[in-house]
Structure formats: C-alpha cells, structure tokens
C-alpha cells in the first residue's frame, strides 16, 4: 500500500515563518494541502496518493518532467502516468469506466496495453466512447470482459460476439446496487477538471453514476483534463477522494446527431412539438426525434429542462429566452441534468454557469421529484410497439440496441406529473419501408421494455395515438390509424382474429393523419378550440356529444328520433375514407382528453359530384360562430378535392342552418320539398 500523501512538500522540511512570509501564490496550495490531509483522515487509508510502483514494462519518466500546471501543485504527489496508476489494478477487479463524453479513453487504452494484462478483470460502464478497441473490420479487440448498461455503438459488436454482457436495468438504479455490493466496483476510472483553489475537481460533462462508483472503489484514478468544463450543482469531488491523477490535454469528446433531411423525422418531430404546452418541463434523451422536436418549440414560453442528458438542441431555445424554467416545481430557473453530450459550444456554455445544475443520476431520476414536476414531458424513441401499447426500446429482431437508460423513471414520472405527457415515438416502418414497427403483438426477440400502463402517447409520421386510460379495443383502433397505410389492413385483420375488435368494426381511412388540416380558432366569446380531421378514436367523444343534444336538435340533424348511437352509427360519423367522405370535429380542452363540441361531415354523390353535409354543435357552443368555422373548413376540404358544391336538407323553419348554408357560397339555390328545404351551394 502506498503511503498517504497530504499535499505539496509532504515529508519534507517546510520554510520557517508565518503565513505572512508565505508567497501569495503558494498560500492557496498550502490550504489545499491541509484540506487534502483532512479528507485523508476522514476517509482512511483507502485514499492514497503518490506514484504507484512502476510495473515491469510500464512507461517510466525520461528526462525532465514537463512543467506541472500550477493548479496541480497542491496534489503533485498524486500525479503519475496512466500505466503507473493502472499497475495497481489486481486480477479479478471490477473496473468502472466513466460515462459518455467523459469516457477516460487514455486510461482505458493504457489498461488494454498492460503487459501482462491482469487476469479476470471486468469493465463496468454505462454509455461509453472507445471503451472497446476495434479492428479494421469493426471487430472488438478488448482483452477484458465488459458489463454494460447500454449497448451503444461502442459496445454493439462486443455484445454480439459474447465479449460483453448487457445488463437490462435502469441506470438510475445502478447507484443503489453499487452501494450494497450487488454491482461490484473495485477500481474507478474517471475524467475530471483541474482542481480549484480548495482542492475540488469537477466531474464536468458527466456526473451520472460516477459518485456512487467512486464511493465504492478501492482505487480511484482520474484523468485530469484542463479542457473539461467545471459544471455547477452536485458535481464535485475532492482530490482527497482520488488516488492517482493522470494529466491529459485532449479536447472533451464531442457528440452530434447526424444531420437529417428525412421527412419522417421532421413529421414526427412536428407532432411531438405540437403537443408540448407552454410551461412544460422537458426530458428529451438522445433520440433523434426528440432532439429534432425542440426545433418546433420556438413559439412556446417558459419551458424548463429536467433531463438525464442534455445536447446542443437546447441552445437555440436558450438563446431565444424560451428555457426560463420559471414554472418548474423542482429547482425553478435551473437546467437540471446528469450528463451532457454535445459540442464545444455547449461545454463552454456549461463551464462555471450556475444556470446548469448537474446532479447524480439517482437524484435527477428521483420518482417523487419527477411526479411532482410541473407538466413533465418525457420523450422516448422506440423500436416497436404492439397494439396493446407495450413498447420495445432496447432490442430489435433479437439483437440488443441502446438500453433502458432512465426512461422508465421519466415515463412513469411524466404519467404521474400534473399535466405531464409520456410520449413514445418511432417510424411507422422498418428501414425496408414495408415492415410495420407497430405489431399486433411483440414477437420473440423484442422484449417489453416499457409497460403498456405507462404510455400516454405513441407518435409516428402518420399521427398521434393517445392510449392512456383506453381499452385494448380503443388502443388497437388508435394505433392502426397511425400505422403505415399499407400495413393497416393486416394489423386490422390480426387484431380482429385476436378478438380485440368486434365484427362490426371497420377500417376505412388508409391515409395519414393530416396535421396540416388542424386549425386552432378563437370564437366570438373568446373561447378557443381546435378544428381537426375526425379519427376513428373520436367515436366515444362524438357519442357523448350526441347525448348532450336536446331531442329537437337530434331530430333536426337526423330527421328521425334516435335514442342512441351504435358502433356502426359512430363509425359512419368518424371512421371515414377522407376521399369521398370527410368529417371534422371541434375539440375543446387538452389534446389528451378533449371534449368534442362540434361535428361536421360531408359525403360525395359520385353521380353529381355534390356533397351532402350535416352538422352538430353542442348547445353550450351554439351562437359563438363555431358553425360558421366548421362550414368554411369543410368547404375548403371539398374544394381541394374537386367537389362541385354542397347539398343540405334543412327542416323548414330552421333559419339558422339556412344562413349557415349560405356562408359556403354566393351561388345558393333553395328548393322546398314538402316541408324540407333542399339547399344547393355551388363553389
């Protein structure tokens, strides 16, 4: 065991005299030495300093050592080369490797280069960069086993070849398992900033689970990098907690999503952005869709960030003053995260900036904090979803990709948050453009990552399905509606064969949901609502609207007395082909629980190319101009499809509907047919 080192000049005679005679530039480092000694006393001999004994074959200093950064003088006894530090790794050790853009690549490379390599060493880590060396053909060349909590690009080949074990666990639960020894950590390899005048280094862009690993490790070795930003929050270690410091001078690893012009990515991102309200708190993860969605929030106000990871995607929102965090429940005004993956621009923004609060992963993902957070929105990118809402997010066609990260905690937190939204997004098809990612049931080789109980929304490029609180039938109908049009019939047939859809259920609409046809409107009385295309999932809401109508209005609409609407009746109102049949609804309230207060539809007569129209408006919303809005939007739909005009049969004496019919066109013909007015409006 090495001798504990207190700081500069340890074991040597000190200059005589008081502090007044100490050169000013050395006073801070004398303080650092005393602080280091205090940490040493508090933690015991597990925290040692000084160079390790140089192993045979390891690099040795040659000539004059390079000048030491002044900020490292207070811990000069801990400075050594990577090979010298790693000589203390023992056979059978479990070696933790730091995370993401703070992966200590110099230390990992030196560990791989040890000769002889210590036997039976296992590397333990989350998301890493170059923790595994690869050959020219991409084959993994590591000499050690790996145990990983995330199968990123760095680990994919190693997992496939059996050199690495994937542990399907939320990274937020890892610190607890480290604390009780279920996940062993004997050595921790990390990367830190230069120390400050008090002897504290920052974990910089990756706090993650590193504090838990450091607390359990027998040996802590840190690359100390002047390029590492000093992040604020609970992100510091004292040099007394680190046994060896290995100076490196390399740029911090940068990360960028590949630029994309894909229409699929853009459409999904627009859908995500469209359901994020003012004042929401965002967790966006590393997925392309969720990061792209931030581009479509330029008109929002007072958004906040509480996320396991942040990327460059937040910078434009910061510059525009959108990320105020003013309405956050927990740490209002702060961007709370556990690690960052981005460009130098992001890292410079983080450096010493109190706007950012970096916290250990278990603190960021505290279930009570997440559930209490105001309007928490969590977005997860998935590989596949089945018709009941089960989600596969870490496996695809039998192979493991990605991992759980902390998505389970965030999705559950969002589903419990006041006004929160738990969002799953994915392309409708696999890369071949033919195989649906929405499955009737998840097959073998695609395990359930996220339970159906925790999903609010599923989004593809064909629309949004809201599942929370819905029955299996309602979920199946909603998810089929956002599948690729070419895949819907097969999914419909499978769902019916499984008994999830009744015989009278029909599949009519094979087009994508036309988000461009949504129209927010403000009525004469100041109330706001959304006019949008009707979907099959609106059936229950339209039935509820029907039961709010007085008998006279029902008779005026249907020309007969009706006591209720069957499933077939409801489908005729909502489940349309949007070619010769079009329906619009007026939805008030939140998107995930709207009240349908108006309905308008037309059906084209192929013989005349005229469309017969019908309208329903809730009694509480009549006289507000809603009928006129529905008429104008319906006319716009018809004209776009080349329809000649509208035909409506109006009960004699219904002057309101007669006036409404006249708003569609200046060419109006009225014919009295035995107490019924047949009104034709030509475009």
Helices and strands as residue ranges (DSSP letters): G 19-21, H 24-43, G 44-46, G 70-78, H 82-86, E 94-97, G 100-102, H 105-112, E 122-125, E 145-148, H 156-161, E 164-166, H 171-179, E 187-192, E 200-202, H 210-216, E 219-225, E 236-238, G 239-241, E 244-248, H 263-274, E 281-283, H 288-293, G 294-296, E 304-305, E 309-310, G 312-314, H 315-319, E 335-337, E 339-340, H 344-350, E 356-358, H 361-364, H 367-372, E 376-381, E 384-386, E 391-392, E 395-396, E 399-400, H 407-416, E 421-425, E 438-439, G 452-454, E 457-460, E 463-466, H 472-481, H 485-497, G 515-517, E 519-522, E 528-533, G 536-538, H 539-548, H 551-558, H 567-574, E 581-588, G 591-593, E 595-605, E 610-617, G 619-621, H 626-640, E 645-651, H 655-662, E 667-673, E 676-682
